[in-house]
Amino acid sequence: MIIYDLKCRNGHKFEGWFQNRMAFEGQRSQKLVACPVCGNTEATLIPSSVAIMGRDHRSAAVKKEIRPSPQKVLREFHEFVQKNFDNVGNKFAEVALRIHHGEEDGRNIRGTTTGSEEETLREEGVQFIKLSLPKLDS
């Protein structure tokens, strides 16, 4: 598995995991690589400090890098979603379709759907990501 650092046309940086370079190029040409922030499918590879330095050339300081706990990362992700996505509840499919058809301004939304609503969204070409966000204690 290869992890590439990517950037969309709007300047958002993200990473993608691929079997190899050919898999990345194939998915990119089919517009299957999308920015998780804005959904743009024009992703390009950007230099990665890890790829440039390589494993053998890391300094002792980099090797001793303290990583945040998984709970902290999950909490920060949860807070990001809470702050940056409008909660439309069980009207997610309805609102997503209105945004997709230009009837509402585009924005980040979150909510719930049924299986049949998800199928309708796929048939209409609406891109969405299904995530389970656990309730976190303060």
Secondary structure as the mmCIF struct_conf table of DSSP 4:
data_model
#
loop_
_struct_conf.conf_type_id
_struct_conf.id
_struct_conf.beg_label_comp_id
_struct_conf.beg_label_asym_id
_struct_conf.beg_label_seq_id
_struct_conf.end_label_comp_id
_struct_conf.end_label_asym_id
_struct_conf.end_label_seq_id
STRN STRN1 ILE A 2 LYS A 7
TURN_TY1_P TURN_TY1_P1 ARG A 9 ASN A 10
STRN STRN2 LYS A 13 PHE A 18
BEND BEND1 GLN A 19 ASN A 20
HELX_RH_AL_P HELX_RH_AL_P1 ARG A 21 SER A 29
TURN_TY1_P TURN_TY1_P2 GLN A 30 LYS A 31
TURN_TY1_P TURN_TY1_P3 PRO A 36 CYS A 38
STRN STRN3 THR A 44 LEU A 45
HELX_RH_AL_P HELX_RH_AL_P2 SER A 49 MET A 53
BEND BEND2 ARG A 55 ARG A 55
TURN_TY1_P TURN_TY1_P4 ASP A 56 HIS A 57
HELX_RH_AL_P HELX_RH_AL_P3 ALA A 60 LYS A 63
TURN_TY1_P TURN_TY1_P5 LYS A 64 LYS A 64
HELX_LH_PP_P HELX_LH_PP_P1 GLU A 65 SER A 69
HELX_RH_AL_P HELX_RH_AL_P4 PRO A 70 ASN A 84
BEND BEND3 PHE A 85 PHE A 85
STRN STRN4 ASP A 86 GLY A 89
TURN_TY1_P TURN_TY1_P6 ASN A 90 LYS A 91
HELX_RH_AL_P HELX_RH_AL_P5 PHE A 92 HIS A 100
TURN_TY1_P TURN_TY1_P7 HIS A 101 GLY A 102
BEND BEND4 GLU A 103 GLU A 104
STRN STRN5 ILE A 109 GLY A 111
HELX_RH_AL_P HELX_RH_AL_P6 GLY A 115 GLU A 124
TURN_TY1_P TURN_TY1_P8 GLY A 125 GLY A 125
#
